[in-house]
Amino acid sequence: MLNSRIIEWQHRLLAKGHFLPDNTHADVAVVLGYTLDRDGRPSPPLEQRVEAGLRLFEEGRAENLLFSGGHPGGDRHYRSEAEVMQQYAMQLSNMTSPPNRWFLEENSRSTRENALCSVRIIAQHRWQSLVIVTNSFHQLRSFLTFQCAVRQSQPHHRQMKVWLAHVPVDELGLKGMSLQKVYSSWDFYRELIALLYYWLRGWLCQSACLQRPVVLKQAPHAESV
């Protein structure tokens, strides 16, 4: 039987990076995608990412929200992870349409592409700082990948500040169903493999973002929030 404390400890090992300081705000919070449920709804880890990003936006600690994640493939109601995240955030906020400071990035299919596509969009808007919103087990790889993407961007964008959002481990629902514990434990081991793979590749890959234009999709809005 999987022990919740062991899983929490595993995830904390990967919760590394520069976290957004208190009383500091970022130009944009980048909420990273994650696997959708079979019915096309956000999975528990993805819900927690959206909730954390929405808190930053509503508290004024992030001026803009960028949901990053392409279509996962298969039958997921033909919606991208970014679109599903935005829809969930609208439901949480009782909105009928998204604010004009919410953006979708729907080309990426990996953490590396999340970073490359998002940094390009951030540079287009001349934003100078970003906070990455993802679960604890994904924070180390995400932070290092975004740092690499910033260094590889145009020289005048290389001073972009990169932070992580605090997403507590206990928000993963580890005290719930055993199946969720299995998924959470697998996330840890999968992340170790991904870290090794990214390190061996030297963060170099022919990303889809380098081969096709990034489309910045902004939905019609009712008001500025």
MOWO-V296432 format. One record per pair of residues at least 24 apart in sequence whose C-alpha atoms are under 10 Angstrom apart, sorted by the first residue. I is the first residue (numbers start at 1). GAP is how many residues later the second one is. If there is no record, write none. Layout:
BEGIN
i->I gap->GAP
i->I gap->GAP
END
This chain:
BEGIN
i->1 gap->177
i->1 gap->180
i->1 gap->181
i->2 gap->172
i->2 gap->176
i->2 gap->177
i->2 gap->179
i->2 gap->180
i->2 gap->182
i->2 gap->183
i->3 gap->171
i->3 gap->172
i->3 gap->175
i->3 gap->178
i->3 gap->182
i->4 gap->166
i->4 gap->169
i->4 gap->170
i->4 gap->171
i->4 gap->172
i->4 gap->174
i->4 gap->177
i->4 gap->180
i->4 gap->181
i->5 gap->165
i->5 gap->169
i->5 gap->170
i->6 gap->179
i->7 gap->130
i->7 gap->162
i->7 gap->163
i->7 gap->167
i->7 gap->174
i->7 gap->175
i->7 gap->177
i->7 gap->178
i->7 gap->179
i->7 gap->180
i->7 gap->181
i->8 gap->128
i->8 gap->129
i->8 gap->160
i->8 gap->161
i->8 gap->162
i->8 gap->164
i->8 gap->166
i->8 gap->176
i->8 gap->177
i->8 gap->180
i->9 gap->160
i->10 gap->126
i->10 gap->127
i->10 gap->159
i->10 gap->174
i->10 gap->175
i->10 gap->177
i->10 gap->178
i->10 gap->179
i->11 gap->124
i->11 gap->125
i->11 gap->126
i->11 gap->127
i->11 gap->128
i->11 gap->157
i->11 gap->158
i->11 gap->159
i->11 gap->173
i->11 gap->174
i->11 gap->176
i->11 gap->177
i->11 gap->178
i->11 gap->180
i->12 gap->124
i->12 gap->125
i->12 gap->127
i->12 gap->156
i->12 gap->157
i->12 gap->176
i->13 gap->123
i->13 gap->124
i->13 gap->126
i->13 gap->127
i->13 gap->175
i->14 gap->121
i->14 gap->122
i->14 gap->123
i->14 gap->124
i->14 gap->125
i->14 gap->126
i->14 gap->127
i->14 gap->174
i->14 gap->177
i->14 gap->178
i->15 gap->119
i->15 gap->120
i->15 gap->121
i->15 gap->122
i->15 gap->123
i->15 gap->124
i->15 gap->125
i->15 gap->126
i->15 gap->128
i->15 gap->149
i->15 gap->151
i->15 gap->152
i->15 gap->153
i->15 gap->154
i->16 gap->120
i->16 gap->121
i->16 gap->122
i->16 gap->123
i->16 gap->124
i->16 gap->125
i->16 gap->126
i->16 gap->127
i->16 gap->128
i->16 gap->148
i->17 gap->122
i->17 gap->123
i->17 gap->124
i->17 gap->125
i->17 gap->126
i->17 gap->127
i->17 gap->145
i->17 gap->146
i->17 gap->147
i->17 gap->148
i->18 gap->113
i->18 gap->121
i->18 gap->122
i->18 gap->125
i->18 gap->143
i->18 gap->144
i->18 gap->145
i->18 gap->146
i->18 gap->147
i->18 gap->148
i->19 gap->112
i->19 gap->113
i->19 gap->120
i->19 gap->124
i->19 gap->143
i->19 gap->144
i->19 gap->145
i->19 gap->146
i->19 gap->147
i->20 gap->41
i->20 gap->110
i->20 gap->111
i->20 gap->112
i->20 gap->142
i->20 gap->143
i->20 gap->144
i->20 gap->145
i->20 gap->146
i->21 gap->142
i->21 gap->143
i->21 gap->144
i->21 gap->145
i->22 gap->39
i->23 gap->37
i->23 gap->38
i->24 gap->36
i->24 gap->37
i->24 gap->38
i->25 gap->31
i->25 gap->32
i->25 gap->34
i->25 gap->35
i->25 gap->36
i->25 gap->37
i->25 gap->38
i->25 gap->104
i->25 gap->105
i->25 gap->106
i->26 gap->30
i->26 gap->31
i->26 gap->34
i->26 gap->35
i->26 gap->36
i->26 gap->37
i->26 gap->38
i->26 gap->101
i->26 gap->102
i->26 gap->103
i->26 gap->104
i->26 gap->105
i->26 gap->106
i->26 gap->135
i->26 gap->136
i->26 gap->137
i->27 gap->33
i->27 gap->34
i->27 gap->35
i->27 gap->36
i->27 gap->37
i->27 gap->38
i->27 gap->95
i->27 gap->98
i->27 gap->99
i->27 gap->100
i->27 gap->101
i->27 gap->102
i->27 gap->103
i->27 gap->104
i->27 gap->134
i->28 gap->25
i->28 gap->28
i->28 gap->29
i->28 gap->33
i->28 gap->34
i->28 gap->35
i->28 gap->36
i->28 gap->37
i->28 gap->38
i->28 gap->73
i->28 gap->74
i->28 gap->75
i->28 gap->94
i->28 gap->99
i->28 gap->100
i->28 gap->101
i->28 gap->102
i->28 gap->103
i->28 gap->104
i->29 gap->24
i->29 gap->25
i->29 gap->27
i->29 gap->28
i->29 gap->32
i->29 gap->33
i->29 gap->34
i->29 gap->35
i->29 gap->36
i->29 gap->37
i->29 gap->38
i->29 gap->73
i->29 gap->100
i->29 gap->101
i->29 gap->102
i->29 gap->103
i->29 gap->104
i->29 gap->134
i->29 gap->135
i->29 gap->136
i->30 gap->32
i->30 gap->34
i->30 gap->35
i->30 gap->36
i->30 gap->37
i->30 gap->38
i->30 gap->73
i->30 gap->74
i->30 gap->75
i->30 gap->84
i->30 gap->85
i->30 gap->88
i->30 gap->89
i->30 gap->92
i->30 gap->100
i->30 gap->101
i->30 gap->102
i->30 gap->103
i->30 gap->104
i->30 gap->134
i->30 gap->135
i->31 gap->34
i->31 gap->35
i->31 gap->36
i->31 gap->37
i->31 gap->38
i->31 gap->51
i->31 gap->54
i->31 gap->55
i->31 gap->73
i->31 gap->83
i->31 gap->87
i->31 gap->100
i->31 gap->101
i->31 gap->102
i->31 gap->103
i->31 gap->104
i->31 gap->134
i->32 gap->34
i->32 gap->35
i->32 gap->36
i->32 gap->37
i->32 gap->49
i->32 gap->50
i->32 gap->53
i->32 gap->73
i->32 gap->76
i->32 gap->78
i->32 gap->79
i->32 gap->82
i->32 gap->83
i->32 gap->86
i->32 gap->100
i->32 gap->101
i->32 gap->102
i->32 gap->103
i->32 gap->106
i->32 gap->110
i->33 gap->34
i->33 gap->35
i->33 gap->36
i->33 gap->37
i->33 gap->38
i->33 gap->39
i->33 gap->47
i->33 gap->48
i->33 gap->49
i->33 gap->50
i->33 gap->51
i->33 gap->52
i->33 gap->72
i->33 gap->73
i->33 gap->75
i->33 gap->76
i->33 gap->77
i->33 gap->78
i->33 gap->81
i->33 gap->100
i->33 gap->101
i->34 gap->34
i->34 gap->35
i->34 gap->36
i->34 gap->38
i->34 gap->47
i->34 gap->48
i->34 gap->51
i->34 gap->75
i->34 gap->76
i->34 gap->77
i->34 gap->100
i->34 gap->101
i->35 gap->34
i->35 gap->36
i->35 gap->37
i->35 gap->46
i->36 gap->35
i->36 gap->36
i->36 gap->40
i->36 gap->43
i->36 gap->44
i->36 gap->45
i->36 gap->48
i->36 gap->49
i->37 gap->39
i->38 gap->36
i->38 gap->37
i->38 gap->38
i->38 gap->39
i->39 gap->36
i->39 gap->37
i->39 gap->38
i->40 gap->32
i->40 gap->35
i->40 gap->36
i->40 gap->37
i->40 gap->38
i->40 gap->39
i->40 gap->40
i->40 gap->41
i->40 gap->44
i->41 gap->35
i->41 gap->36
i->41 gap->38
i->41 gap->40
i->41 gap->43
i->41 gap->44
i->41 gap->46
i->41 gap->47
i->42 gap->39
i->42 gap->42
i->42 gap->43
i->42 gap->45
i->42 gap->46
i->44 gap->127
i->44 gap->128
i->44 gap->129
i->44 gap->136
i->45 gap->89
i->45 gap->90
i->45 gap->91
i->45 gap->126
i->45 gap->127
i->45 gap->128
i->45 gap->135
i->45 gap->138
i->45 gap->139
i->46 gap->35
i->46 gap->38
i->46 gap->39
i->46 gap->42
i->46 gap->88
i->46 gap->89
i->46 gap->126
i->47 gap->37
i->47 gap->38
i->47 gap->41
i->47 gap->42
i->47 gap->124
i->47 gap->125
i->48 gap->85
i->48 gap->86
i->48 gap->87
i->48 gap->119
i->48 gap->120
i->48 gap->123
i->48 gap->124
i->48 gap->125
i->49 gap->36
i->49 gap->83
i->49 gap->84
i->49 gap->85
i->49 gap->86
i->49 gap->87
i->49 gap->116
i->49 gap->118
i->49 gap->122
i->49 gap->123
i->50 gap->34
i->50 gap->35
i->50 gap->36
i->50 gap->37
i->50 gap->38
i->50 gap->39
i->50 gap->42
i->50 gap->83
i->50 gap->84
i->51 gap->34
i->51 gap->37
i->51 gap->38
i->51 gap->41
i->51 gap->82
i->51 gap->116
i->52 gap->81
i->52 gap->82
i->52 gap->83
i->52 gap->113
i->52 gap->114
i->52 gap->115
i->52 gap->116
i->52 gap->119
i->53 gap->36
i->53 gap->78
i->53 gap->79
i->53 gap->80
i->53 gap->81
i->53 gap->112
i->53 gap->113
i->53 gap->114
i->54 gap->32
i->54 gap->35
i->54 gap->36
i->54 gap->38
i->54 gap->39
i->54 gap->79
i->56 gap->75
i->56 gap->77
i->56 gap->109
i->57 gap->44
i->57 gap->45
i->57 gap->168
i->58 gap->35
i->58 gap->167
i->60 gap->165
i->61 gap->70
i->62 gap->67
i->62 gap->68
i->62 gap->69
i->63 gap->38
i->63 gap->39
i->63 gap->64
i->63 gap->67
i->63 gap->162
i->64 gap->35
i->64 gap->36
i->64 gap->37
i->64 gap->38
i->64 gap->39
i->64 gap->63
i->64 gap->66
i->64 gap->161
i->65 gap->34
i->65 gap->35
i->65 gap->36
i->65 gap->37
i->65 gap->38
i->65 gap->39
i->65 gap->65
i->65 gap->66
i->66 gap->35
i->66 gap->36
i->66 gap->37
i->66 gap->38
i->66 gap->39
i->66 gap->52
i->66 gap->55
i->66 gap->56
i->66 gap->64
i->66 gap->66
i->66 gap->67
i->66 gap->150
i->66 gap->152
i->67 gap->35
i->67 gap->36
i->67 gap->37
i->67 gap->38
i->67 gap->39
i->67 gap->47
i->67 gap->51
i->67 gap->66
i->68 gap->35
i->68 gap->36
i->68 gap->37
i->68 gap->38
i->68 gap->39
i->68 gap->40
i->68 gap->41
i->68 gap->42
i->68 gap->43
i->68 gap->45
i->68 gap->46
i->68 gap->47
i->68 gap->49
i->68 gap->50
i->69 gap->35
i->69 gap->36
i->69 gap->37
i->69 gap->38
i->69 gap->39
i->69 gap->40
i->69 gap->41
i->69 gap->42
i->69 gap->44
i->69 gap->45
i->69 gap->48
i->69 gap->49
i->70 gap->34
i->70 gap->35
i->70 gap->36
i->70 gap->37
i->70 gap->38
i->70 gap->39
i->70 gap->40
i->70 gap->43
i->70 gap->44
i->71 gap->35
i->71 gap->36
i->71 gap->37
i->71 gap->38
i->72 gap->36
i->72 gap->37
i->72 gap->38
i->73 gap->36
i->79 gap->27
i->80 gap->24
i->80 gap->25
i->80 gap->26
i->80 gap->27
i->80 gap->28
i->80 gap->29
i->81 gap->24
i->81 gap->25
i->81 gap->27
i->81 gap->28
i->82 gap->24
i->82 gap->25
i->82 gap->26
i->83 gap->134
i->83 gap->136
i->86 gap->133
i->95 gap->127
i->96 gap->125
i->96 gap->126
i->97 gap->122
i->97 gap->123
i->97 gap->124
i->97 gap->125
i->97 gap->126
i->98 gap->120
i->98 gap->121
i->98 gap->122
i->98 gap->123
i->98 gap->124
i->98 gap->125
i->98 gap->126
i->98 gap->127
i->99 gap->119
i->99 gap->120
i->99 gap->121
i->99 gap->122
i->99 gap->123
i->99 gap->124
i->99 gap->125
i->99 gap->126
i->100 gap->118
i->100 gap->119
i->100 gap->120
i->100 gap->121
i->100 gap->122
i->100 gap->123
i->100 gap->124
i->100 gap->125
i->101 gap->117
i->101 gap->118
i->101 gap->120
i->101 gap->122
i->101 gap->123
i->101 gap->124
i->102 gap->115
i->102 gap->116
i->102 gap->117
i->102 gap->119
i->102 gap->122
i->102 gap->123
i->103 gap->113
i->103 gap->114
i->103 gap->115
i->103 gap->116
i->104 gap->111
i->104 gap->112
i->104 gap->113
i->104 gap->114
i->104 gap->115
i->105 gap->109
i->105 gap->110
i->105 gap->111
i->105 gap->112
i->105 gap->113
i->106 gap->108
i->106 gap->109
i->106 gap->110
i->106 gap->111
i->107 gap->100
i->107 gap->101
i->107 gap->102
i->107 gap->105
i->107 gap->106
i->107 gap->107
i->107 gap->108
i->107 gap->109
i->108 gap->99
i->108 gap->100
i->108 gap->101
i->108 gap->106
i->109 gap->98
i->109 gap->99
i->109 gap->100
i->110 gap->97
i->110 gap->98
i->111 gap->27
i->111 gap->30
i->111 gap->31
i->111 gap->32
i->111 gap->34
i->111 gap->35
i->111 gap->83
i->111 gap->87
i->112 gap->29
i->112 gap->30
i->112 gap->32
i->112 gap->33
i->112 gap->34
i->112 gap->36
i->112 gap->37
i->112 gap->86
i->112 gap->91
i->112 gap->92
i->112 gap->93
i->112 gap->95
i->112 gap->96
i->112 gap->97
i->113 gap->32
i->113 gap->33
i->113 gap->36
i->113 gap->92
i->113 gap->93
i->113 gap->94
i->113 gap->95
i->113 gap->96
i->113 gap->97
i->114 gap->28
i->114 gap->31
i->114 gap->32
i->114 gap->35
i->114 gap->93
i->114 gap->95
i->115 gap->27
i->115 gap->28
i->115 gap->29
i->115 gap->30
i->115 gap->31
i->115 gap->32
i->115 gap->33
i->115 gap->34
i->115 gap->35
i->115 gap->94
i->116 gap->29
i->116 gap->30
i->116 gap->32
i->116 gap->33
i->116 gap->34
i->116 gap->36
i->116 gap->37
i->116 gap->91
i->116 gap->92
i->116 gap->93
i->116 gap->94
i->116 gap->98
i->117 gap->32
i->117 gap->90
i->117 gap->91
i->117 gap->92
i->117 gap->93
i->117 gap->96
i->117 gap->97
i->117 gap->98
i->117 gap->99
i->118 gap->28
i->118 gap->31
i->118 gap->32
i->118 gap->91
i->118 gap->96
i->118 gap->98
i->119 gap->27
i->119 gap->28
i->119 gap->30
i->119 gap->31
i->119 gap->33
i->119 gap->34
i->119 gap->38
i->119 gap->41
i->120 gap->29
i->120 gap->30
i->120 gap->33
i->120 gap->34
i->120 gap->37
i->120 gap->89
i->120 gap->94
i->120 gap->96
i->121 gap->93
i->121 gap->94
i->121 gap->95
i->122 gap->35
i->122 gap->38
i->123 gap->27
i->123 gap->30
i->123 gap->31
i->123 gap->33
i->123 gap->34
i->123 gap->35
i->123 gap->37
i->124 gap->33
i->124 gap->92
i->126 gap->30
i->126 gap->31
i->126 gap->34
i->127 gap->30
i->127 gap->33
i->127 gap->34
i->128 gap->29
i->128 gap->30
i->128 gap->31
i->128 gap->32
i->128 gap->33
i->128 gap->34
i->129 gap->30
i->129 gap->31
i->129 gap->32
i->129 gap->33
i->129 gap->34
i->130 gap->30
i->130 gap->31
i->130 gap->32
i->130 gap->33
i->130 gap->34
i->130 gap->35
i->131 gap->30
i->131 gap->31
i->131 gap->32
i->131 gap->33
i->131 gap->34
i->131 gap->35
i->132 gap->30
i->132 gap->31
i->132 gap->32
i->132 gap->33
i->132 gap->34
i->133 gap->30
i->133 gap->31
i->133 gap->32
i->133 gap->33
i->133 gap->34
i->134 gap->30
i->134 gap->31
i->134 gap->32
i->134 gap->33
i->135 gap->29
i->135 gap->30
i->135 gap->31
i->135 gap->32
i->135 gap->33
i->135 gap->34
i->135 gap->36
i->135 gap->37
i->136 gap->28
i->136 gap->29
i->136 gap->30
i->136 gap->31
i->136 gap->32
i->136 gap->33
i->136 gap->34
i->136 gap->35
i->136 gap->36
i->136 gap->52
i->137 gap->30
i->137 gap->32
i->137 gap->47
i->137 gap->48
i->137 gap->50
i->137 gap->51
i->137 gap->52
i->137 gap->53
i->137 gap->54
i->137 gap->55
i->138 gap->49
i->138 gap->50
i->138 gap->52
i->138 gap->53
i->138 gap->54
i->138 gap->56
i->138 gap->57
i->139 gap->25
i->139 gap->26
i->139 gap->27
i->139 gap->28
i->139 gap->52
i->140 gap->24
i->140 gap->51
i->140 gap->55
i->141 gap->50
i->141 gap->51
i->141 gap->53
i->141 gap->54
i->141 gap->55
i->141 gap->57
i->141 gap->58
i->142 gap->53
i->144 gap->51
i->144 gap->54
i->144 gap->59
i->145 gap->50
i->145 gap->53
i->145 gap->58
i->148 gap->54
i->148 gap->55
i->148 gap->56
i->149 gap->54
i->149 gap->55
END
